[in-house]
């Protein structure tokens, strides 16, 4: 992809990845996406992602693209009263996740994660980017800017972790290839050029201590800041 294309996805492309997440779709997300598609199409059970939260989440946690809040609701928190901040461009997502997590009193921020963003000076022990990168526009070099923007809010020694569906470098089944095409056509995903080698290159350029694991169509990553 050209340098120009990497630098400037249009606003429409940025918004396209969030538009699918309506109140109705979010009400079905845990069952359809996390319960069925993850296990039977992407061949990565949601338990794998939950384990990533259990291993990496800190007492002060920042979640980018929190979805329904499923994993933050179910993971093993380090503290009975964790400090949680949720970041998304879609206010419907923020409402859904924050309502589910209301016992923690999470802060919510409507932000574009592909641009540097402010969080009222708050700092965190961990940042989660679960199923976020495949929704972001541009090539992997452009998407990976989200690592830098998250890192700006994570304390030294903290953790950045998450997962993403890739297009190449992973073993897709027939159903996965078909669904990838459909989701990219709709604009829900923007990951036709996302390759495992490129993701690892972006991680290795930023972190000396990182782990990258493949499960079916999904890459799971963990890094120490």
N, C-alpha and C positions, 0 to 999 in steps of 0.2 A: 504494500500500500504506500502511496506517496506521502511525503512529509506533510504536504498541505492537507491531505485528507486526514492524517493522524491528528493534526493540530486543531481542526475545526469542524466537528460534527455539527449539523444544524440544530437549532433549538427543537425543531420537530422530531428529529431523531432522538434527542435526549429525552423528550417527553413521551415518545412512543413506548419505551420500555416500562413506563409507570402506568400508562393508560389502562392496561388490562385489569389493574387491581382495583376494581369497583367493590362496593359493599357486598354485592351478591357473590362475586368470584371469591372474595376473601372468606366468605362464609363456607365455601366449598374447598378452600385451599388445603387445609390439613388432611382432609380425606382423599381428595383427588390427586394433588401433587405429592404431598409428603407420604401419604399412605399407599397410593397405587402406582403413580408414575415413577417415583423414586425407586421403588423396589422392583417393579416389573418391566419398566422401560429403560430407565437410566442404569438399573442394576446396582444401585447404591442405597441400601436401606437407611432410613432416617436415623436409625440407631448409630450409624457411623458419624453423622453430623452432631448428634447429641453428645457422643463421646468426646468430640472435639471441644465442645463447650465445657464439659466436665473437666477436661485436662487443662484448659487455658484461661477460663474466665477468672477475672480478678474481682476484688471487693468493689472497685469502681470500674464500671464497664460501659463502653460505648458501642452501640450496635448500629451499623450502617445498612439500610435496607432490611428492617426487622421483620417484614412480612406480617404474619399474624401474632408474632411474639411466642410462637410454639416452643422454641428451644429455650428461651429465657424463662418461660413458665415452668419447664420441666427439668432443667439442668440442676446440678448440685452447686449451689452458690457458696462462696467462701465465707459469707457473712449472713446472719439472719436478716440484716437490714442493708442489702447492697445498694450502692448508688448507681443508678442506671440512666443513661441518656440514649434516646432513639433519634436517628437522623434519617430522613427520607424526603424526596421531592413531592411525594404524594400525601396530602393531608389525610386522606381516607385511611391509608396504611397507618399513619401515626395515631389516628383515633382508635383504630382496631387494636393495635398492639398495646397502646397505653391503657386502654380500658381493661384488657386482659391482665395486664401487669399492675393494675392500680394499687395492689397491696404494697408495692415497692415505691409508689409515688414517683414514677420516672419523669425525667425532663424530656420534652420533645422539641425538635428543631427541624423546620422545613428548609432543607438545604440541597444544593446541587453538589454531590460528592466529587464531581469531576473538576470542580474549582475549589481553591482554598476557601475554607469556611471558618467562622468563629463560633465558639460555644461558650460565650460569657466567661472565658478564661479558665474553664474547668479542665482538669487533667485526669487521666484514666490509667488503670493498671492493665486494661485489655481492650481490644477492639475486634468486633466480629463483622465479617463480610460474607455472610452465608448466602449462596445463590444470588450474588449481586453482579459479579463481573459479566456474566453472560447476558445480562439485560442492558449493559452500558454500550453506547455506540463507539465506533472507532476500532482500530486495531489494538493488539495487546499492549503495545508501548504507550498508547493513549490511555487505555483503561487503567493501566498500572499506576497512573498518577494518583489514584485513590489510595494506594499504599502510602504515598508521601503525605497526602492530606490527612489520613488517619493518624499516621505516625506523629504528626505535629501536636497531637493531643494525648499521646501515650507517653508515660514516664519511662526513663531509661530502665531496661530490664523487663519492661512490660511485654505483652504478647499481642500479636496481630494474627488472626486465623480466620478460616472460612472455607468455602467450597465454590466450585463453578462447573458447569457443563461445558466441555470442550468439543470442538469440531474434529480436530485431528490429533493423532498421537495417542488416542485411546481406542479401545475396542468396542465399537457400536454394534448392537444387534439391529436387525431389520426395522423393528418398531422404533428404535431410537433414531435411526437415520430419517425415517419418514416424519417423525414428530419434529425433529430439528428443522427440516425444510419448512414444515407448516408454521412453526413458531417464528422463524425468520421472515417468512412471507408476511405474516401478520404484524411484525414489528415488536412482538413480545420479547423475542430474543434478538440479539445483534452479535452473533458469535460465529459466523461462517468462517472467519479467518483465525479463530482462536485455536492455538496449537499448544500442546504440552511443553514442547521445547521452548517456545516463546515465554510461557508463564514461568518456567524455571529460570530462564535468563533474566527476567525482570526481578524475580525473588533474589537470585544470587547477586544481582547488581546492588541490592539494597541491604541485604541481611547476610551476616556471616553464619548465623545459626538458624537454619530453617529445615523444615521437613515437608516433603511433597509426596502424597500417596494417591494412587489411582484405584478407583473402584468403579468398574464398568465405564460409563461415559463421563464420570465425575472425577475431578481432581480436588483433593482436600489438602490444604496447606496450613502450616503453623510456623510462625517466625518469632524470634526474640528481638526486641528493639535494642 
